[in-house]
């Protein structure tokens, strides 16, 4: 590990001033950043410890559930309001990592975690995400765990967050601060497709800090659930996952949301495809048409085509088990 300067911020304003310095990263739980520094993938000149900032509150205000960016994954998963209003968040958080890691990991850090692609995490291989323009060996190498949606010639790395998939289905928004300015962006707009610039993963810029996550409180959110399929029961990333929320009246779908994880370079949702499910009963034929439309953009290899079957099965299981 290279030497670096370690600084502590005692207010949001102080943290933002420090983060505006070049080659500076925020350190919260450290469950991703420290690992990447050990591997030499990340090498910031300075770290700003933000754990003391007052960004841990979980509160219901009007029609919004606001979650502080520094609230731990464990605290959010155990919160009664979250469990009642947005159960998919609890399911997603509890499906990730281990209890010890969830105690340290933060909500903002979870959204900013980087891919577990082995080519990205090892200097033995080129990687456009780590070194722009160096190449993507996943196109010719082992790609069984790589993305099939949202890929490009420059990158096949799958997005790792369970939380982000649930938040996408719940139409969450991310609060961001930079200096004295603040902005709110949808989770759908937060992540960037790799295109030719896979090293640019989110819309977060230098000197910016996630402060909170807002989730609309709706009857639809209260029906939400999350299913994760993986190679082992714990401490494993998704081969395929699905977050759903469903509102039916008289046996017909009135409103719904379906988001996928484990298949995309970003959390994946297709609102146009969702319209195929609205207005009628959830028959097998309708669900199949929806899956066809949702997965139509997929670019799969012989090694990772199994993800398409997993996704179809997960979607069917979630929708068919819903009370409609």
C-alpha positions in Angstrom: 0.0 0.0 0.0 1.3 3.5 -0.9 1.5 6.2 1.8 -1.4 8.6 2.1 -2.6 11.4 4.3 -5.4 10.6 6.7 -7.7 13.5 7.7 -10.9 13.6 9.8 -13.9 15.7 9.0 -16.2 16.9 11.8 -18.8 18.6 9.6 -20.3 18.2 6.2 -18.8 21.6 5.2 -15.3 20.5 6.3 -15.6 17.2 4.5 -16.6 18.9 1.3 -13.7 21.4 1.5 -11.3 18.5 2.0 -12.8 16.3 -0.8 -12.3 19.2 -3.2 -8.6 18.6 -2.9 -7.1 16.5 -5.8 -6.7 12.8 -5.4 -8.9 12.7 -2.3 -11.4 10.0 -1.3 -14.0 9.8 1.4 -13.7 6.9 3.9 -16.8 5.7 5.7 -17.0 2.0 6.5 -14.1 1.2 4.3 -15.4 -2.2 3.3 -14.6 -1.6 -0.4 -12.1 1.3 -0.6 -9.6 -0.3 1.8 -9.6 -3.6 -0.1 -9.0 -1.7 -3.4 -6.2 0.3 -1.8 -4.5 -3.0 -0.7 -4.8 -4.3 -4.2 -3.3 -1.1 -5.7 -6.5 -0.4 -7.7 -7.2 2.8 -5.7 -4.3 5.0 -4.6 -5.6 8.3 -3.3 -3.1 10.8 -1.9 -5.4 11.4 1.1 -8.4 9.9 2.8 -11.1 11.9 4.6 -12.7 10.1 7.5 -16.4 11.1 7.4 -17.7 8.7 10.0 -18.4 11.5 12.5 -20.7 13.4 10.1 -24.4 13.7 11.2 -25.7 11.6 8.3 -27.0 8.5 10.0 -30.7 9.4 10.6 -33.5 7.2 9.3 -36.7 9.2 9.3 -40.2 9.4 7.7 -41.1 13.0 6.6 -44.4 13.3 4.9 -44.5 10.9 2.0 -40.7 10.2 2.0 -38.5 7.8 3.8 -35.1 9.6 4.2 -32.0 7.4 5.0 -28.7 9.1 5.8 -25.8 8.1 3.7 -23.8 7.0 6.7 -26.5 4.8 8.2 -25.1 1.3 8.4 -26.6 -1.5 6.3 -27.5 -3.3 9.5 -29.3 -0.4 11.0 -31.4 0.2 7.9 -32.3 -3.4 7.6 -33.4 -3.6 11.2 -35.4 -0.3 11.2 -39.1 -0.9 11.8 -40.1 1.9 9.4 -38.0 0.5 6.6 -39.2 -3.0 7.2 -42.9 -1.9 7.1 -42.7 0.7 4.2 -40.0 -0.8 1.9 -39.4 -4.5 2.7 -37.3 -5.0 -0.5 -34.6 -2.8 1.1 -34.4 -5.1 4.1 -34.3 -8.2 1.9 -31.6 -6.7 -0.3 -29.4 -5.5 2.5 -29.6 -8.7 4.5 -28.7 -10.7 1.4 -25.3 -9.0 1.1 -22.0 -9.8 2.6 -21.9 -10.9 6.3 -23.3 -9.5 9.5 -19.9 -8.0 10.5 -19.5 -6.3 7.1 -23.1 -5.0 7.2 -22.4 -3.4 10.6 -19.5 -1.4 9.1 -20.8 -0.8 5.6 -22.8 2.4 4.9 -25.7 3.1 2.5 -23.7 5.7 0.5 -20.7 3.4 0.3 -22.9 0.5 -0.8 -24.0 2.6 -3.8 -20.5 3.6 -4.7 -18.9 0.1 -4.3 -17.0 -1.0 -7.4 -17.2 -4.2 -9.4 -15.7 -7.5 -8.3 -14.5 -8.2 -11.8 -11.2 -10.2 -11.3 -9.6 -8.4 -14.3 -10.4 -5.0 -12.7 -9.0 -6.1 -9.3 -5.7 -7.6 -10.6 -2.8 -5.7 -12.2 -1.9 -9.0 -14.0 -4.5 -8.0 -16.6 -5.4 -4.9 -18.5 -8.7 -3.2 -17.7 -10.4 -0.2 -19.2 -12.2 0.5 -15.9 -8.8 0.6 -14.1 -6.7 2.0 -16.9 -8.7 3.6 -19.6 -7.7 2.4 -23.1 -5.8 -0.7 -21.9 -8.4 -3.2 -23.0 -11.0 -5.6 -21.7 -9.8 -9.3 -21.5 -13.2 -10.5 -20.4 -14.3 -10.4 -24.0 -11.9 -13.3 -24.8 -11.4 -14.7 -21.3 -13.4 -16.1 -18.4 -16.8 -14.2 -18.5 -19.2 -16.6 -16.7 -19.9 -14.0 -14.0 -19.9 -10.9 -16.2 -22.8 -8.7 -17.4 -25.1 -9.5 -20.3 -27.0 -6.2 -20.2 -25.6 -2.7 -20.8 -22.3 -4.0 -21.9 -19.9 -2.4 -24.4 -16.8 -3.3 -26.3 -14.9 -1.5 -23.5 -16.4 -3.3 -20.5 -18.4 -6.3 -19.3 -18.1 -5.7 -15.6 -21.3 -6.5 -13.6 -22.6 -4.1 -11.1 -22.3 -5.5 -7.5 -24.9 -3.7 -5.3 -28.0 -5.5 -4.1 -29.3 -2.3 -2.5 -29.2 -0.3 -5.7 -31.5 -2.9 -7.4 -34.1 -2.5 -4.7 -33.8 1.3 -4.7 -34.3 1.3 -8.5 -37.5 -0.6 -8.2 -38.6 1.9 -5.5 -37.9 5.0 -7.6 -35.4 6.3 -5.0 -33.5 9.5 -5.3 -30.0 10.3 -4.2 -29.1 13.6 -2.3 -25.7 15.0 -3.3 -23.7 18.0 -1.9 -20.8 19.9 -3.4 -19.6 23.0 -1.6 -22.8 25.1 -0.9 -24.7 23.5 -3.7 -27.1 20.5 -3.4 -28.8 18.4 -5.9 -31.2 15.4 -6.0 -30.9 12.7 -8.8 -32.9 9.6 -9.4 -31.2 6.3 -8.8 -31.9 5.5 -12.5 -29.8 8.5 -13.5 -27.1 8.0 -10.9 -25.1 5.2 -12.7 -23.5 5.5 -16.1 -23.4 2.8 -18.7 -19.8 1.9 -19.5 -19.8 2.9 -23.2 -16.3 3.9 -24.1 -15.6 5.4 -20.6 -16.2 2.5 -18.1 -14.0 4.3 -15.5 -16.7 6.9 -15.1 -19.2 4.8 -13.1 -21.6 7.4 -11.5 -22.5 11.0 -11.9 -20.6 11.8 -8.7 -17.9 14.4 -9.4 -14.7 15.4 -7.5 -15.6 17.1 -4.3 -19.1 15.7 -4.1 -20.6 13.7 -1.3 -23.8 11.6 -1.0 -25.7 12.9 2.0 -29.0 10.9 1.9 -31.3 8.6 0.0 -35.0 9.4 -0.4 -37.5 6.7 -1.0 -41.2 7.6 -1.8 -43.6 6.1 0.6 -46.3 4.5 -1.6 -48.6 1.5 -1.3 -46.6 0.0 -4.1 -43.3 0.2 -2.1 -45.0 -1.6 0.8 -45.5 -4.7 -1.5 -41.8 -4.8 -2.6 -39.6 -7.8 -2.3 -36.1 -8.9 -3.4 -34.9 -12.3 -4.5 -31.2 -13.1 -4.9 -29.8 -16.2 -6.7 -26.2 -17.0 -6.1 -23.7 -19.8 -5.9 -23.8 -20.1 -2.1 -26.1 -18.9 0.7 -24.0 -16.1 2.2 -21.2 -13.7 1.4 -21.7 -14.0 -2.4 -22.7 -11.6 -5.2 -25.7 -12.2 -7.3 -25.7 -14.3 -10.4 -29.2 -12.9 -10.9 -31.5 -10.9 -8.6 -34.9 -9.3 -9.0 -36.7 -6.6 -7.0 -40.4 -6.4 -7.5 -43.3 -4.2 -6.3 -46.9 -5.0 -7.4 -50.3 -3.4 -7.0 -53.3 -5.3 -8.2 -57.1 -4.6 -8.2 -59.7 -7.2 -9.1 -57.1 -9.6 -10.3 -55.5 -7.1 -12.7 -52.1 -5.3 -12.4 -52.6 -1.6 -11.8 -49.0 -0.7 -11.1 -45.7 -2.5 -10.9 -41.9 -2.3 -10.9 -39.3 -4.9 -11.8 -35.5 -4.3 -11.4 -32.7 -6.8 -12.2 -29.3 -7.2 -10.6 -26.4 -9.6 -11.4 -27.0 -9.2 -15.2 -26.2 -5.6 -15.9 -23.3 -3.2 -15.9 -25.8 -1.1 -14.0 -29.0 -2.0 -12.1 -31.4 -2.7 -14.8 -35.1 -1.7 -15.3 -37.2 -1.2 -18.4 -40.3 0.8 -17.8 -41.6 0.3 -21.4 -41.4 -3.5 -20.9 -43.3 -3.1 -17.6 -46.3 -1.7 -19.5 -46.8 -5.2 -21.0 -47.8 -6.4 -17.5 -50.2 -3.6 -16.6 -53.9 -3.8 -17.2 -54.5 -7.6 -17.1 -53.9 -10.7 -15.1 -50.4 -12.1 -14.7 -50.6 -15.1 -16.9 -47.6 -17.2 -17.9 -47.8 -15.9 -21.5 -47.8 -12.3 -20.3 -44.8 -12.9 -18.0 -42.9 -14.5 -20.9 -43.6 -11.6 -23.2 -42.3 -9.2 -20.5 -39.1 -11.3 -20.0 -38.6 -11.3 -23.8 -38.8 -7.5 -23.9 -36.7 -7.0 -20.8 -33.9 -9.2 -21.9 -34.0 -8.4 -25.6 -30.9 -6.1 -25.4 -28.8 -8.9 -23.7 -25.4 -9.9 -25.3 -24.6 -13.2 -23.7 -21.7 -15.6 -24.3 -21.8 -19.4 -24.0 -20.4 -19.1 -20.5 -22.9 -16.5 -19.1 -26.1 -17.2 -21.0 -27.3 -19.2 -18.0 -28.0 -15.8 -16.4 -30.8 -15.2 -18.8 -32.5 -18.4 -17.6 -31.9 -17.5 -14.0 -33.4 -14.1 -14.5 -36.5 -15.5 -16.2 -37.0 -18.0 -13.4 -36.6 -15.4 -10.7 -39.0 -13.0 -12.3 -41.6 -15.7 -12.8 -41.2 -16.9 -9.2 -41.7 -13.4 -7.8 -44.6 -12.4 -10.0 -46.5 -15.7 -9.8 -46.2 -15.7 -6.0 -47.5 -12.2 -5.7 -51.1 -11.8 -4.5 -52.9 -10.5 -7.6 
